[in-house]
């Protein structure tokens, strides 16, 4: 396996837009679009919660528990499918695990639209959480396979712009649907987005295309993320899970993501409700405004993902945690459209950006068990934080109001600088290895 030279590393750092093979860019575009499905699913229930609560007679505490069920499914799906994403091969083979996860999501979404009981709604939200929880670790590992190791932060950051784009387009689409339909109609759109993406991944993500990408990477003195001879290798899923679990960065990275995702769940689960009840907006308008962070979110993803390739994963995470703290602490100041747009746009610069940095850190640390490591992180961090976050926030809002909830979320964000402190930096280690290899040659 070739290794990047010191001069090439410096050139990569200076170039604002990294060069890559056209197929790498195509796969980045496809997987970024794929993550839109996960993003839109995660905003559907919070966005529609006022109408769903009205139909089923739910208070904030019960509504928070309903949102939490999706995250319980995410916990199960991320770990199970994350391991499968490694066990049956890498590169083109990962697409099959992703397609299975999408199938679960699409079926659950359609059935949810026709469910008439609260128990049925709760059940299918768990299954839909399993599907979307399974999609993310496989999808992130997939985009990493098609890019050189030295540009992983950039690729993962661009890939994750699908989240902020979905966080804006999703509520905007839902708001448009609500003008002429009901909350049930919003769940019927997921399959229309998913099927074309599934076909595109199978067409572009072929073994032959991976060979072309790796040839380009080695010719430019960079390091392939997955060799062609590793694509069809079948591994023991238990061994893959153990390999990921032995890496300390998986646990410290997961804890960092857990805290920030707890804060995100505590904010987003009732943001639309706050805009309706506290700021006096209609549900359709509140649905659009609640997605404002998605407008600036893509910028935060690319900037901090790329910055982590240059200044290191730890410094980038320190800055992001502080940005989260300040913007979440400002959310009690939302009392109308102007303050909502201002604060949410500022939050967007940080909201999604820690996750491509954490994910790049984990892939750096567990290259042969990337999907398993991602599954552990997403399952433990996103799944468990979502189980507890909305339920706790719902209780706090019922008992002591929105302001106390936001201040607690801001305190959690600030506390996440502690696990970041214990992270082992991977970018500096890679450069040291590259420098030694260059000196030896």
C-alpha positions as CSV (number, residue, x, y, z in Angstrom):
1,X,0.0,0.0,0.0
2,X,1.4,3.4,-1.0
3,X,1.8,6.2,1.5
4,X,1.5,9.9,1.0
5,X,4.8,11.8,1.0
6,X,5.5,14.9,3.0
7,X,5.4,17.1,-0.1
8,X,2.1,15.6,-1.2
9,X,0.6,16.1,2.3
10,X,1.6,19.8,2.2
11,X,0.1,20.2,-1.2
12,X,-3.2,18.6,0.0
13,X,-3.3,21.0,2.9
14,X,-2.9,24.0,0.7
15,X,-5.5,23.0,-1.9
16,X,-8.9,24.4,-1.0
17,X,-10.8,21.8,-3.1
18,X,-9.1,18.4,-3.1
19,X,-8.6,16.6,-6.4
20,X,-10.1,13.1,-6.8
21,X,-11.1,10.6,-9.5
22,X,-14.5,11.4,-11.1
23,X,-16.0,8.2,-9.8
24,X,-15.0,9.4,-6.2
25,X,-17.0,12.5,-6.8
26,X,-20.0,10.6,-8.2
27,X,-20.0,8.3,-5.2
28,X,-19.8,11.3,-2.9
29,X,-22.8,12.9,-4.6
30,X,-24.8,9.7,-4.5
31,X,-24.1,8.9,-0.8
32,X,-24.7,12.6,0.1
33,X,-28.2,12.3,-1.5
34,X,-28.7,9.0,0.3
35,X,-28.1,10.6,3.7
36,X,-31.0,12.9,2.8
37,X,-33.4,10.0,3.5
38,X,-32.0,9.5,7.0
39,X,-32.1,13.3,7.6
40,X,-35.7,13.7,6.5
41,X,-36.9,10.8,8.5
42,X,-35.3,12.2,11.7
43,X,-37.2,15.5,11.2
44,X,-40.5,14.1,10.2
45,X,-41.9,13.2,13.6
46,X,-40.7,16.3,15.5
47,X,-42.0,18.5,12.7
48,X,-45.4,16.8,12.7
49,X,-45.6,16.4,16.5
50,X,-48.1,19.2,17.1
51,X,-50.7,17.6,14.7
52,X,-49.9,14.1,15.9
53,X,-50.2,15.2,19.5
54,X,-53.5,16.9,18.8
55,X,-55.0,13.7,17.1
56,X,-53.9,11.3,19.8
57,X,-54.2,13.7,22.8
58,X,-50.5,13.7,23.8
59,X,-48.7,16.0,26.2
60,X,-45.1,17.0,25.8
61,X,-43.8,14.2,28.0
62,X,-45.7,11.5,26.0
63,X,-44.7,13.2,22.7
64,X,-41.1,13.0,23.8
65,X,-41.4,9.3,24.6
66,X,-42.9,8.8,21.1
67,X,-39.9,10.5,19.5
68,X,-37.6,8.4,21.7
69,X,-38.9,5.2,20.2
70,X,-37.3,6.0,16.8
71,X,-34.0,6.4,18.5
72,X,-34.4,3.0,20.3
73,X,-34.8,1.5,16.8
74,X,-31.7,3.4,15.7
75,X,-29.7,1.8,18.5
76,X,-30.6,-1.6,17.3
77,X,-30.2,-1.0,13.5
78,X,-26.9,0.9,13.7
79,X,-25.1,-1.8,15.6
80,X,-26.6,-4.8,13.7
81,X,-26.2,-3.4,10.2
82,X,-22.9,-1.7,11.0
83,X,-21.4,-5.1,11.7
84,X,-23.0,-6.6,8.5
85,X,-21.5,-3.7,6.5
86,X,-18.0,-5.0,7.4
87,X,-18.8,-8.7,7.5
88,X,-19.7,-9.3,3.9
89,X,-17.1,-7.2,2.2
90,X,-16.1,-3.6,1.6
91,X,-16.3,-1.1,-1.2
92,X,-19.1,-2.2,-3.6
93,X,-20.2,-5.0,-1.2
94,X,-21.4,-2.4,1.3
95,X,-24.2,-1.2,-1.0
96,X,-26.2,-4.5,-0.4
97,X,-26.3,-3.9,3.4
98,X,-27.4,-0.3,2.7
99,X,-30.2,-1.4,0.3
100,X,-31.6,-3.8,3.0
101,X,-31.7,-1.0,5.5
102,X,-33.5,1.3,3.0
103,X,-36.1,-1.4,2.3
104,X,-36.9,-1.5,6.1
105,X,-37.2,2.3,6.1
106,X,-39.5,2.5,3.1
107,X,-41.9,-0.3,4.3
108,X,-42.1,1.2,7.7
109,X,-42.8,4.7,6.3
110,X,-45.7,3.6,4.1
111,X,-47.3,1.5,6.9
112,X,-47.0,4.5,9.3
113,X,-49.0,6.6,7.0
114,X,-52.0,4.2,7.2
115,X,-51.7,3.5,11.0
116,X,-54.8,4.5,13.0
117,X,-53.7,3.7,16.6
118,X,-51.1,5.1,18.9
119,X,-49.7,1.6,19.5
120,X,-49.3,1.0,15.8
121,X,-47.6,4.4,15.3
122,X,-45.2,3.7,18.1
123,X,-44.4,0.2,16.8
124,X,-43.6,1.4,13.3
125,X,-41.5,4.3,14.5
126,X,-39.3,1.7,16.1
127,X,-39.0,-0.2,12.8
128,X,-38.3,3.0,10.9
129,X,-35.6,3.9,13.4
130,X,-34.0,0.5,12.8
131,X,-33.9,1.3,9.0
132,X,-32.5,4.8,9.2
133,X,-30.1,3.8,12.1
134,X,-28.7,1.0,9.8
135,X,-28.3,3.3,6.8
136,X,-25.9,5.8,8.3
137,X,-22.9,3.7,9.4
138,X,-22.9,1.7,6.2
139,X,-23.3,4.9,4.1
140,X,-20.4,6.7,5.9
141,X,-18.1,3.7,5.6
142,X,-19.1,3.5,1.9
143,X,-18.1,7.0,1.0
144,X,-14.8,6.6,2.8
145,X,-14.0,3.5,0.7
146,X,-14.0,5.6,-2.4
147,X,-11.7,8.4,-1.2
148,X,-8.0,8.4,-0.2
149,X,-7.3,8.3,3.5
150,X,-5.7,11.8,3.4
151,X,-8.9,13.4,2.3
152,X,-11.3,11.5,4.5
153,X,-12.4,14.4,6.6
154,X,-13.3,16.5,3.5
155,X,-15.2,13.6,1.9
156,X,-17.1,12.8,5.1
157,X,-17.9,16.4,5.7
158,X,-19.3,16.9,2.2
159,X,-21.2,13.6,2.5
160,X,-22.8,14.8,5.8
161,X,-24.1,18.0,4.1
162,X,-27.0,15.7,3.3
163,X,-28.1,16.1,6.9
164,X,-28.4,19.9,7.0
165,X,-29.9,20.0,3.5
166,X,-32.4,17.4,4.6
167,X,-33.1,19.4,7.8
168,X,-34.1,22.3,5.7
169,X,-35.7,20.7,2.7
170,X,-37.5,18.1,4.8
171,X,-39.5,20.6,6.9
172,X,-40.1,22.7,3.8
173,X,-41.5,19.7,1.9
174,X,-43.6,18.8,4.9
175,X,-44.9,22.3,5.2
176,X,-45.9,22.2,1.5
177,X,-47.6,18.9,2.0
178,X,-49.5,20.2,5.0
179,X,-51.0,23.0,3.0
180,X,-53.1,20.5,1.1
181,X,-52.8,17.3,3.1
182,X,-52.4,15.8,6.6
183,X,-49.4,14.6,8.6
184,X,-49.9,11.0,7.2
185,X,-49.2,12.2,3.7
186,X,-45.7,13.2,4.6
187,X,-44.6,9.6,5.3
188,X,-45.4,8.5,1.8
189,X,-42.6,10.5,0.1
190,X,-39.7,8.4,1.5
191,X,-39.8,5.6,-1.2
192,X,-39.9,8.1,-4.0
193,X,-36.5,9.5,-2.8
194,X,-35.0,6.1,-1.9
195,X,-35.4,3.9,-5.0
196,X,-33.5,6.0,-7.5
197,X,-30.6,6.4,-5.1
198,X,-30.4,2.6,-4.6
199,X,-30.1,2.0,-8.3
200,X,-27.4,4.7,-8.7
201,X,-25.3,3.2,-6.0
202,X,-25.4,-0.2,-7.6
203,X,-24.5,1.2,-11.0
204,X,-21.6,3.5,-10.0
205,X,-20.2,1.4,-7.1
206,X,-18.9,-1.4,-9.1
207,X,-15.6,-3.4,-8.5
208,X,-14.2,-2.1,-11.8
209,X,-14.8,1.5,-10.8
210,X,-13.1,0.9,-7.5
211,X,-10.0,-0.4,-9.4
212,X,-10.0,2.8,-11.5
213,X,-10.3,4.9,-8.3
214,X,-7.5,3.1,-6.5
215,X,-5.2,3.3,-9.6
216,X,-5.7,7.1,-9.6
217,X,-5.1,7.3,-5.9
218,X,-1.8,5.5,-6.0
219,X,-0.6,7.4,-9.1
220,X,-1.1,10.6,-7.1
221,X,1.0,9.2,-4.2
222,X,-2.0,8.9,-1.8
223,X,-3.3,6.0,0.2
224,X,-6.4,4.0,-0.9
225,X,-8.9,3.4,1.9
226,X,-9.7,-0.2,0.7
227,X,-7.7,-2.4,-1.6
228,X,-9.4,-4.2,-4.4
229,X,-8.4,-7.6,-2.9
230,X,-10.3,-6.7,0.3
231,X,-13.7,-6.1,-1.4
232,X,-14.9,-9.7,-1.3
233,X,-13.3,-10.7,2.0
234,X,-15.9,-12.2,4.4
235,X,-15.2,-11.6,8.0
236,X,-16.6,-12.9,11.3
237,X,-19.0,-10.2,12.4
238,X,-18.2,-10.9,16.1
239,X,-14.5,-10.4,15.4
240,X,-15.2,-7.1,13.6
241,X,-17.3,-5.9,16.5
242,X,-14.6,-6.8,19.0
243,X,-11.9,-5.1,16.9
244,X,-13.9,-1.9,16.9
245,X,-14.7,-2.1,20.6
246,X,-11.0,-2.5,21.6
247,X,-10.2,1.0,20.1
248,X,-10.4,3.7,22.7
249,X,-11.2,6.4,20.2
250,X,-14.4,4.6,19.4
251,X,-15.5,5.1,23.0
252,X,-14.3,8.6,23.5
253,X,-15.7,9.6,20.1
254,X,-19.0,8.0,20.9
255,X,-19.2,9.8,24.3
256,X,-18.6,13.1,22.6
257,X,-21.2,12.4,20.0
258,X,-23.6,11.1,22.7
259,X,-23.6,14.4,24.6
260,X,-24.0,16.6,21.5
261,X,-26.7,14.4,20.1
262,X,-28.5,14.4,23.4
263,X,-28.5,18.2,23.2
264,X,-29.7,18.1,19.5
265,X,-32.6,15.7,20.4
266,X,-33.6,17.9,23.3
267,X,-33.7,20.9,21.0
268,X,-35.3,19.5,17.9
269,X,-38.0,17.3,19.5
270,X,-39.9,20.4,20.6
271,X,-38.5,23.2,18.4
272,X,-41.6,23.2,16.1
273,X,-43.8,23.1,19.2
274,X,-41.9,26.1,20.7
275,X,-42.3,28.1,17.5
276,X,-46.1,27.4,17.4
277,X,-46.8,28.0,21.1
278,X,-44.2,30.6,22.1
279,X,-43.5,32.5,18.8
280,X,-47.1,32.4,17.5
281,X,-46.4,30.7,14.1
282,X,-48.7,28.4,12.2
283,X,-47.5,24.8,11.9
284,X,-46.7,25.2,8.2
285,X,-44.6,28.3,8.8
286,X,-43.0,26.8,12.0
287,X,-42.1,23.6,10.0
288,X,-40.1,25.8,7.5
289,X,-38.4,27.9,10.1
290,X,-37.4,24.9,12.2
291,X,-35.2,23.8,9.4
292,X,-33.3,27.1,9.2
293,X,-30.1,25.5,10.6
294,X,-29.9,23.4,7.4
295,X,-29.2,26.5,5.3
296,X,-25.8,27.1,7.0
297,X,-25.3,23.5,8.1
298,X,-23.7,22.4,4.9
299,X,-21.0,25.1,5.3
300,X,-20.2,23.9,8.8
301,X,-19.9,20.3,7.6
302,X,-17.4,21.1,4.9
303,X,-15.4,23.7,6.8
304,X,-14.9,21.6,10.0
305,X,-14.5,18.3,8.2
306,X,-11.8,19.8,6.0
307,X,-10.3,21.7,8.9
308,X,-9.9,18.4,10.8
309,X,-7.8,17.0,8.0
310,X,-5.4,20.0,8.5
311,X,-5.4,21.0,12.1
312,X,-6.4,17.6,13.6
313,X,-9.6,16.0,14.8
314,X,-9.2,17.2,18.4
315,X,-8.8,20.9,17.8
316,X,-11.7,20.9,15.4
317,X,-13.9,19.1,18.0
318,X,-12.9,21.6,20.8
319,X,-14.1,24.5,18.6
320,X,-17.3,22.8,17.6
321,X,-18.3,22.0,21.2
322,X,-17.9,25.7,22.2
323,X,-19.9,26.8,19.2
324,X,-22.7,24.4,20.2
325,X,-22.6,25.7,23.8
326,X,-23.1,29.4,22.8
327,X,-25.8,28.9,20.2
328,X,-27.9,26.5,22.2
329,X,-27.7,28.8,25.2
330,X,-29.1,31.6,23.0
331,X,-32.3,29.6,22.1
332,X,-34.4,30.9,25.0
333,X,-34.2,34.3,23.2
334,X,-36.4,33.0,20.3
335,X,-39.6,34.9,20.5
336,X,-40.4,35.5,16.9
337,X,-39.4,34.9,13.3
338,X,-36.4,37.2,13.3
339,X,-34.7,35.8,16.4
340,X,-35.6,32.3,15.3
341,X,-33.9,32.7,11.9
342,X,-30.8,34.4,13.4
343,X,-30.1,31.9,16.2
344,X,-30.9,28.8,14.1
345,X,-28.7,29.9,11.2
346,X,-25.9,30.4,13.7
347,X,-26.5,27.0,15.2
348,X,-26.3,25.5,11.8
349,X,-22.6,26.4,11.5
350,X,-22.0,23.8,14.3
351,X,-25.0,21.6,14.5
352,X,-24.0,18.7,12.2
353,X,-20.3,19.4,12.0
354,X,-19.0,17.3,14.9
355,X,-20.2,14.0,13.4
356,X,-18.1,13.9,10.2
357,X,-15.1,14.8,12.4
358,X,-15.9,12.0,14.9
359,X,-16.7,9.6,12.1
360,X,-13.4,10.4,10.4
361,X,-11.6,9.9,13.7
362,X,-13.2,6.4,14.1
363,X,-12.5,5.3,10.5
364,X,-8.9,6.5,11.0
365,X,-8.7,4.4,14.1
366,X,-10.5,1.2,12.9
367,X,-9.8,1.1,9.1
368,X,-10.6,-2.6,8.8
369,X,-13.7,-2.5,10.9
370,X,-15.0,1.0,9.9
371,X,-18.7,0.1,9.5
372,X,-18.6,-1.8,12.9
373,X,-17.0,1.2,14.6
374,X,-19.5,3.5,13.0
375,X,-22.4,1.2,14.0
376,X,-21.2,1.3,17.7
377,X,-20.9,5.0,17.7
378,X,-24.2,5.7,15.9
379,X,-26.0,3.1,17.9
380,X,-24.7,4.1,21.3
381,X,-24.4,7.9,20.7
382,X,-27.4,8.6,18.5
383,X,-29.6,5.8,19.6
384,X,-29.2,6.1,23.4
385,X,-29.1,9.9,23.4
386,X,-32.4,10.0,21.4
387,X,-34.0,7.6,23.8
388,X,-33.3,9.8,26.8
389,X,-33.1,13.3,25.3
390,X,-36.6,13.9,24.1
391,X,-38.2,12.2,27.1
392,X,-36.2,14.3,29.6
393,X,-36.7,17.5,27.6
394,X,-40.5,16.8,27.4
395,X,-40.7,16.4,31.2
396,X,-38.6,19.6,31.8
397,X,-40.7,21.6,29.4
398,X,-43.9,20.5,31.1
399,X,-42.5,21.2,34.6
400,X,-40.2,24.2,34.3
401,X,-40.3,25.5,30.7
402,X,-38.3,25.8,27.5
403,X,-35.5,28.1,29.0
404,X,-34.4,25.5,31.6
405,X,-34.3,22.8,28.9
406,X,-32.1,24.9,26.7
407,X,-29.7,25.8,29.5
408,X,-29.3,22.1,30.4
409,X,-28.6,21.2,26.8
410,X,-25.9,24.0,26.6
411,X,-24.3,22.7,29.8
412,X,-24.1,19.2,28.3
413,X,-22.4,20.6,25.1
414,X,-19.8,22.4,27.2
415,X,-19.1,19.2,29.2
416,X,-18.2,17.4,26.0
417,X,-14.7,19.0,25.9
418,X,-13.7,16.5,28.5
419,X,-14.0,13.3,26.4
420,X,-12.4,15.2,23.5
421,X,-9.4,15.7,25.8
422,X,-8.9,11.9,26.0
423,X,-9.1,11.3,22.2
424,X,-5.9,10.1,20.6
425,X,-5.2,12.3,17.6
426,X,-5.0,10.4,14.3
427,X,-4.1,13.1,11.8
428,X,-0.8,13.9,13.5
429,X,0.0,10.2,13.8
430,X,-0.6,9.6,10.1
431,X,1.5,12.6,9.1
432,X,4.4,11.4,11.4
433,X,4.2,8.0,9.7
434,X,4.2,9.6,6.2
435,X,7.2,11.7,7.1
436,X,9.1,8.7,8.3
437,X,8.3,6.8,5.2
438,X,9.4,9.7,3.0
439,X,12.7,10.0,4.9
440,X,13.3,6.2,4.6
441,X,12.8,6.3,0.8
